[in-house]
Amino acid sequence: MPCLDVASPFFTFDQLHNFPALTPPARLAVIGDPISHSKSPQMHNPALQACGIDAQYVRVQVPVGKVKEAFALFAAQGFLGVNITIPHKFEALDAVDVVDPLARQLGAVNTLAIRDGRLFGYNTDGPGFLRSVKEAFGVEVKDLRVLILGAGGGAGRAVAVQSVLAGCRHLLLANRTESKLSPLMAELRSLTQDAVDLQTCTLEHAAIASHLSEIDLIVNATSVGMKVEDAPLLPASSLESRHLVYDMVYRASGPTDLIQQATAAGARHADGMCLLLHQGAISFEHWFGGSAPLEAMRQGLLAAARSS
């Protein structure tokens, strides 16, 4: 098989109408707006090579409102699947022919599988979260008391629903506007039948600090931390060494403030790269069946991180 650049170029939406011939042929993609920063190709192309699959994975920038059309064009060009990232996960939910029940529950589609011209939508963020927590911390979400910072957003909602489905003991949802959590809380209560202790609070430091003694796993599902100048999410010195810190943000320029706080407290931690790896592996399994070559994918991501 010809060697390919694992980073791969990115293409525009207009190019989908007559996609350029590549060697190996492009058969998988990630879409978003923007998308040029995505490290998914550096993870999936080594996986394709490790499995001897004559295909490559590329980036395609798709504008808002064009997801359904893009999916049809991918199918016409012989693509096997697509990953979907911000801001298209909700639009993708309405652009597929068949929605997996878990994706319906999580309220978003981030993985498309194209089979015999039909579009199947999945969500790998929730299951990827469970796998990555198990790998990073050696425990199951069901055995933890979980705090989700930014539970009102798409990522936070997915983690909240997945945590409840997994049977976590206690779930605290924190959001800038607490009242916006009411619909999610109603949905979670319908899923748990009062089997999980559900609470809410604001993102104010004092509100969060008052609950941390009852929390094992802290999940940042906000975008805070992507910029170096972002204000801290947690009050200073509020973390303890027993806490597990999971920052869904990954910043190539260095650890986020939350990860730095965890390090200073001696707390175990993981960042968004861990989630990217495991949700990507589950996507690969939807496309090809069997187990994904996780170590090839991990090494690809590590190499990408070193070169950033």
C-alpha positions as CSV (number, residue, x, y, z in Angstrom):
1,M,0.0,0.0,0.0
2,P,1.4,3.5,-0.8
3,C,2.5,5.5,2.2
4,L,0.3,8.5,3.0
5,D,0.7,11.6,4.9
6,V,-1.2,10.8,8.1
7,A,-2.1,14.4,8.7
8,S,-3.8,14.6,5.3
9,P,-4.9,17.8,3.6
10,F,-8.3,19.4,4.2
11,F,-10.9,20.1,1.5
12,T,-13.7,22.5,1.0
13,F,-17.4,21.7,0.7
14,D,-17.4,22.7,-2.9
15,Q,-14.8,20.0,-3.7
16,L,-17.3,17.4,-2.6
17,H,-19.1,17.8,-5.9
18,N,-16.1,16.5,-7.7
19,F,-13.7,15.1,-5.1
20,P,-10.1,14.9,-6.2
21,A,-8.6,11.4,-6.8
22,L,-6.2,10.5,-4.1
23,T,-3.9,7.6,-3.4
24,P,-5.0,5.8,-1.3
25,P,-8.5,6.9,-2.1
26,A,-10.3,9.1,0.4
27,R,-13.1,6.9,2.0
28,L,-13.4,8.5,5.4
29,A,-13.6,12.1,6.6
30,V,-14.2,14.5,9.5
31,I,-16.4,17.5,9.0
32,G,-16.7,20.7,11.0
33,D,-16.4,24.4,10.7
34,P,-13.6,25.1,11.2
35,I,-11.8,21.8,10.7
36,S,-8.2,22.4,9.6
37,H,-7.0,21.9,13.3
38,S,-8.5,18.4,13.6
39,K,-6.1,15.6,14.7
40,S,-8.5,12.9,13.7
41,P,-6.6,12.0,10.4
42,Q,-3.4,11.5,12.5
43,M,-5.3,8.9,14.5
44,H,-7.3,7.2,11.8
45,N,-4.8,7.0,9.0
46,P,-2.3,4.9,11.1
47,A,-5.3,2.7,12.0
48,L,-6.1,2.2,8.3
49,Q,-2.5,1.3,7.6
50,A,-2.3,-1.0,10.5
51,C,-5.3,-2.9,9.2
52,G,-4.1,-3.0,5.6
53,I,-7.1,-1.0,4.4
54,D,-6.6,0.8,1.1
55,A,-8.2,4.1,2.1
56,Q,-7.4,7.4,3.7
57,Y,-9.1,9.8,6.1
58,V,-9.3,13.5,5.3
59,R,-10.7,16.8,6.6
60,V,-13.6,18.5,4.9
61,Q,-14.8,22.0,5.9
62,V,-18.6,22.0,5.7
63,P,-20.6,25.2,6.5
64,V,-23.6,25.2,8.8
65,G,-26.8,24.2,7.0
66,K,-25.0,22.0,4.5
67,V,-24.6,18.7,6.4
68,K,-27.4,16.8,4.8
69,E,-26.1,17.8,1.3
70,A,-22.6,16.9,2.3
71,F,-23.7,13.4,3.5
72,A,-25.3,12.8,0.1
73,L,-22.2,13.9,-1.7
74,F,-20.0,11.7,0.5
75,A,-22.2,8.7,-0.3
76,A,-22.1,9.5,-4.0
77,Q,-18.3,9.6,-3.9
78,G,-18.0,6.2,-2.3
79,F,-17.1,7.2,1.2
80,L,-17.6,4.6,4.0
81,G,-18.0,7.0,6.9
82,V,-17.7,10.4,8.4
83,N,-16.9,11.9,11.9
84,I,-18.9,15.0,12.8
85,T,-17.6,17.7,15.1
86,I,-18.6,21.2,16.2
87,P,-21.0,22.7,15.2
88,H,-22.7,20.0,13.2
89,K,-23.6,17.2,15.7
90,F,-27.2,18.4,16.1
91,E,-27.7,19.0,12.4
92,A,-26.3,15.5,11.7
93,L,-29.1,14.0,13.9
94,D,-31.7,15.1,11.3
95,A,-29.6,14.3,8.3
96,V,-29.3,10.5,8.5
97,D,-31.7,7.7,7.5
98,V,-31.3,5.6,10.7
99,V,-30.4,7.0,14.2
100,D,-28.9,4.6,16.6
101,P,-31.0,4.5,19.9
102,L,-28.1,5.7,22.0
103,A,-27.4,8.7,19.6
104,R,-31.1,9.5,20.0
105,Q,-30.8,9.5,23.7
106,L,-27.6,11.5,23.7
107,G,-29.3,14.0,21.3
108,A,-26.5,14.2,18.7
109,V,-24.7,12.3,16.0
110,N,-21.0,12.4,15.7
111,T,-20.4,9.3,13.5
112,L,-21.9,8.5,10.1
113,A,-21.6,5.0,8.6
114,I,-22.6,4.7,4.9
115,R,-23.9,1.2,4.0
116,D,-25.5,0.4,0.6
117,G,-26.3,4.1,0.2
118,R,-28.1,4.4,3.5
119,L,-26.9,6.8,6.2
120,F,-26.6,5.4,9.8
121,G,-26.0,7.9,12.6
122,Y,-24.2,7.0,15.9
123,N,-22.8,8.8,18.9
124,T,-19.4,7.7,20.2
125,D,-18.8,10.5,22.6
126,G,-20.7,8.9,25.4
127,P,-19.3,5.4,25.1
128,G,-15.8,7.0,24.5
129,F,-16.2,8.9,27.7
130,L,-16.8,5.6,29.6
131,R,-13.9,3.8,28.0
132,S,-11.5,6.7,28.6
133,V,-12.5,7.1,32.3
134,K,-11.8,3.4,32.8
135,E,-8.4,3.6,31.0
136,A,-7.3,6.8,32.7
137,F,-8.4,6.1,36.2
138,G,-9.0,2.4,36.5
139,V,-12.6,2.8,37.7
140,E,-16.1,2.6,36.2
141,V,-18.3,5.7,36.0
142,K,-21.1,3.8,37.7
143,D,-18.9,3.7,40.9
144,L,-18.3,7.5,41.0
145,R,-20.0,10.7,42.1
146,V,-19.7,12.9,39.1
147,L,-19.7,16.7,38.6
148,I,-20.2,18.0,35.0
149,L,-19.1,21.6,34.4
150,G,-21.0,23.0,31.5
151,A,-23.8,20.4,31.5
152,G,-26.1,22.6,29.4
153,G,-24.0,22.2,26.3
154,G,-23.9,19.3,23.8
155,A,-20.9,17.6,25.2
156,G,-22.1,18.0,28.8
157,R,-25.5,16.7,27.9
158,A,-24.0,13.6,26.3
159,V,-21.8,12.9,29.3
160,A,-24.7,13.5,31.7
161,V,-27.0,11.1,29.9
162,Q,-24.3,8.5,29.5
163,S,-23.3,8.7,33.2
164,V,-26.9,8.1,34.2
165,L,-27.3,5.2,31.8
166,A,-24.1,3.8,33.3
167,G,-25.6,4.0,36.7
168,C,-23.4,6.6,38.4
169,R,-24.2,7.0,42.1
170,H,-24.5,10.8,42.2
171,L,-24.6,13.4,39.4
172,L,-24.1,17.1,39.9
173,L,-24.8,19.3,36.8
174,A,-23.2,22.8,36.8
175,N,-24.1,25.5,34.3
176,R,-23.7,29.2,34.0
177,T,-27.5,29.6,34.0
178,E,-28.9,26.9,36.3
179,S,-32.5,27.2,35.1
180,K,-31.4,26.0,31.6
181,L,-30.8,22.6,33.1
182,S,-34.5,22.0,33.8
183,P,-35.3,20.1,30.6
184,L,-32.2,17.9,31.0
185,M,-33.0,17.2,34.6
186,A,-36.5,16.1,33.6
187,E,-35.1,13.8,31.0
188,L,-32.5,12.3,33.4
189,R,-35.1,11.7,36.0
190,S,-37.2,9.8,33.5
191,L,-34.2,7.6,32.8
192,T,-33.1,7.0,36.4
193,Q,-36.5,6.6,38.1
194,D,-34.9,8.2,41.1
195,A,-32.1,5.6,41.2
196,V,-29.4,8.4,40.9
197,D,-29.0,11.4,43.2
198,L,-29.4,14.3,40.8
199,Q,-28.5,17.9,41.7
200,T,-27.7,21.2,39.9
201,C,-25.7,24.3,40.7
202,T,-24.2,27.4,38.9
203,L,-20.7,27.7,37.7
204,E,-19.9,30.2,40.5
205,H,-16.8,29.2,42.4
206,A,-18.6,29.3,45.8
207,A,-21.4,27.1,44.5
208,I,-19.0,24.5,43.1
209,A,-16.7,24.6,46.2
210,S,-19.7,23.7,48.4
211,H,-20.2,20.4,46.6
212,L,-16.6,19.2,46.0
213,S,-16.4,17.2,49.2
214,E,-19.2,15.0,47.7
215,I,-17.6,14.6,44.3
216,D,-15.1,12.0,42.9
217,L,-14.9,12.8,39.2
218,I,-14.9,16.4,37.9
219,V,-15.6,16.7,34.1
220,N,-15.1,19.9,32.2
221,A,-17.5,19.9,29.3
222,T,-17.2,23.7,28.7
223,S,-14.8,25.3,26.2
224,V,-13.0,27.0,29.0
225,G,-9.4,26.2,28.8
226,M,-9.0,26.4,25.1
227,K,-7.4,29.8,25.4
228,V,-4.5,30.5,27.8
229,E,-6.2,33.6,29.1
230,D,-9.4,31.8,30.1
231,A,-10.4,32.3,33.8
232,P,-10.1,29.3,36.1
233,L,-13.2,27.0,36.3
234,L,-12.5,26.0,39.9
235,P,-11.6,28.1,42.9
236,A,-7.9,28.0,43.9
237,S,-6.8,25.1,46.1
238,S,-10.2,23.5,45.9
239,L,-9.0,20.2,44.5
240,E,-7.8,17.3,46.6
241,S,-5.5,14.5,45.6
242,R,-8.4,12.0,45.8
243,H,-10.3,13.9,43.0
244,L,-10.2,12.6,39.4
245,V,-10.1,15.4,36.9
246,Y,-11.3,14.9,33.3
247,D,-10.9,18.0,31.1
248,M,-12.6,17.4,27.7
249,V,-10.6,20.3,26.4
250,Y,-7.3,19.5,24.7
251,R,-4.8,22.4,24.2
252,A,-1.8,21.8,22.0
253,S,0.1,24.7,23.5
254,G,0.2,23.1,26.9
255,P,-1.9,21.8,29.8
256,T,-5.1,23.8,30.6
257,D,-5.5,25.6,33.9
258,L,-7.7,22.8,35.2
259,I,-5.1,20.2,34.4
260,Q,-2.4,22.4,36.1
261,Q,-4.7,22.7,39.2
262,A,-5.0,18.9,39.3
263,T,-1.3,18.4,38.9
264,A,-0.6,20.9,41.8
265,A,-3.1,19.0,44.0
266,G,-1.6,15.6,43.2
267,A,-4.9,14.6,41.6
268,R,-5.0,12.1,38.7
269,H,-6.2,13.7,35.4
270,A,-6.9,13.2,31.7
271,D,-7.6,15.6,28.9
272,G,-9.6,15.7,25.6
273,M,-6.9,13.7,23.7
274,C,-8.0,10.6,25.7
275,L,-11.6,11.1,24.7
276,L,-10.6,11.7,21.1
277,L,-8.8,8.4,21.1
278,H,-11.6,6.3,22.4
279,Q,-14.5,7.9,20.6
280,G,-12.4,7.5,17.4
281,A,-11.8,3.8,18.1
282,I,-15.5,3.2,18.5
283,S,-16.2,5.1,15.2
284,F,-13.6,2.8,13.5
285,E,-15.5,-0.2,14.9
286,H,-18.8,1.1,13.5
287,W,-17.2,1.4,10.1
288,F,-15.2,-1.9,9.9
289,G,-16.4,-4.2,12.7
290,G,-14.2,-5.9,15.2
291,S,-11.7,-4.1,17.5
292,A,-9.9,-1.0,16.4
293,P,-6.1,-0.9,16.4
294,L,-6.0,1.2,19.5
295,E,-2.2,1.4,20.0
296,A,-1.7,2.5,16.4
297,M,-4.3,5.2,16.9
298,R,-2.7,6.3,20.2
299,Q,0.8,6.5,18.7
300,G,-0.6,8.6,15.9
301,L,-2.1,11.1,18.3
302,L,1.0,11.2,20.4
303,A,3.1,12.0,17.4
304,A,0.6,14.7,16.4
305,A,0.8,16.2,19.8
306,R,4.6,16.2,19.8
307,S,4.7,18.0,16.4
308,S,2.1,20.7,17.5
